[in-house]
């Protein structure tokens, strides 16, 4: 990792830390990431590069929170419109009859979604794809193996956006109905390679988290 970028981040983080508690710039869970990025001078954008100088990706989390951390957001490579395909075919109607699909999928075992459907990740080194397998739990048979990520799509994201990550931990409190953050420490997670990413997926350390339909919030 570039030493100048790292030193620059350390300096900028120290300045933010010295400010103490900062009022959230956005409500709900995404407020922590937005607040820190604003404080450090990062302009919100949809760039495929890492947040800080195109080198260092920023991830923020409330202290003691047990929620998962989003590594990146990307819909499957296949089929076209994969997110809509998943929700329409395997979503469960809510009280307003809107189909929702909220589930976490790992490579270690099939999960259970409303007692009917099971999902599991399967890495295929030969075809260079990570499949999202769908099983009918009543028949114990795979009913769909058409949904997948290509290694090429995932490798591009890892190498351009997730190789080096600054993990920010923050204390939080509420005053006058508003949440405030104290960004107290930063941990550098560096040198994530695509090979390590694939291994972590196989071990269940990295999972696929779907949140489609309804109202939901995720930590950055």
N, C-alpha and C positions, 0 to 999 in steps of 0.2 A: 504493500500500500504506500502511496505517495506520502512522504514524511511531512511535506508542507501542508497538505490537505488535513492530515491528522493534527498537526500543531494548530492550524487555523480553527479546526473544530473545537479543540480543547480550550482555546482562548474564548471562542464565542460561547461555549457552554458555561464557562466560568462566569461570564458576564450575566447570562440568564440566571444562573444559580444565585448570584449575588443580589438579585432583585427580590428574592424571597417569594412569597405567594403572589401569583398572578391570576387575575380573574379570567375564567374561561371565555374564549372568543366564540364558542359555539356550544349549544346545548347538547345533551346526551353524550354517548360514549366517544364519538368522534372529536369532541371538544379538546381532549388532551393533546392529540396530534396536531390539530389546527393551531392551538395556543402556543405550543412549543415552536412550531415552524414559523409562525408569525414573529415570535420573540427573537428567533435566531436570524430572521431576515430571509426566509425561504418563501418565494412567491408560489402560491398554489397553482399547479398545472397538471397536465396529463402526459408529461414527458416519459419516455421509456427508459430514461437514464435515472440513476440514483439521485436522491433529493439534494444532497450537499455536494456542490461542485461536480455533479455527475459521477461521483466516486463513492460516496458514503450514503447508504440508505438509512433513514431515521424511523425508528419504531418506538412508540411511547406506551407506557403502561402505568396504571395506578398501583401504588404499593399495596401488597397483600391481595391484589386481584388474582383470581384463579382462571380468568378467561383466557382463551387461546389468543395467540398473536398472529395476525394476518401477514404472511410472508409476501404474497402478491395476489392480485386478482386477475384471473384470465379464464374465459370460457373454454370448454374443450375444443380441440381442433376439428372434431367430427362428431356428429353430423353438422351441417350448416344450421345455424340457429339452435345450437345444442342446449342452451339454457331453457328455451321455450319448449323444446322437445322433451327434456327431462320433466319439467313441471306439468306439461299437458298429459304426458303418458303415465307419470308415476306420482304426481302430486295428490294430496288428499284434500277434499273440500272442507273449508272452514265453515263457521256458522253463517257466513254470507254467501256460501256456495262458491267461493273463490278458491281455486286450487293452490295449495301451498306445499313447498318441499323444503323442510328444515331438517337437515340430518348431517351427521359427521361420518365420513367414510375412511377406513384405514385399509392397509394391505394385509393385516394380520388375521382378520376374520370377517365374515359377513355380519353386518349390523341388522337391526330389525326396525322397520318403518311401518307403524300402525299394524303390526302383527301379520302383514301380508307380503311385504316386499323386503328383500335384503340387498344391501349394496356392499361391494368390496372392490378395492383397487388390485389390479394385477399388472405387474411389470413384465413386458415381453422384450427381452434383449435382442432377439432375432429380428423382430419387425420394428424395433425401436419405438415402442408405444407403451403408454400406461392406459390400460382399459378400466372403465368403470363398469364392472359386471353387475347385472341385475338378476336376482334370483326370486322365483316364486316360492315362498316359504311353505305353501301348502303342498306343492309337488316336489320341492327340493331340486328344481331344475333351473338352469340358467335360461332366462327368456330374452336377454338382450346383451349383446357384446359389440354393439355398433358405436358406442360412445368411447372416445379416447382422446388422449393428448399425444402428439408426436414428440419424440425426444428433441427434435429440432426446435419446435416452438418453446419448449421448456428451457432448453439449453440457452437460447437467446436471452430469456428473461434473467436467468441466474447469472450469466456472465456480464450483462449490462446493468443490472439493477440490484442484485442481491449478493454480490461477491463479498462486500464489506458492509456490515450493519452496526449502527450505533443504537444500542438498546437503552432507552431512557426510563428511569424509574422515578416516580413522583409521589409525594405525599399529597393528600387532598383534604379539603375541608369545605364546609358550606357556611357562608355568611350572608344574611339578608336574602336568603333564598337563591343565592348564586354560588356556583362551585368555583373554588380557587385551587391552583396547583403550585407546588413547590418542587421544582425539578432538581432533585438532590444528588443524583448520581447517573453516570453513563458508563456502560460496558461495551467495549469493542468486540464484536464477533467478526472475525476476518477469515479470508481465504476459503469461502464456501465454493467448492467446485461442483460441476454437474455430477461427477461420479459420487461425491459425498451426498448430494441431494438424492440421487436414486437409492443409495444405500439407506438413507434415513427414511425414505418412503417405504422401503421393504420392511424396515424394522418397526414401522408404525409411529416413528417420532415426528414425521410430517404427514398430515392427514388432509383430506379434501373436505372442506366444510361448505355445505350448500345452504343458502338462505334466500329462497325465492318465494315471492308472494307474501301478502300481509305486511305488517310494519315491523321492522327489525333494525337493530343497531349493532355495529361491530367496532371493537377497539382497533385503532390504527397500530 
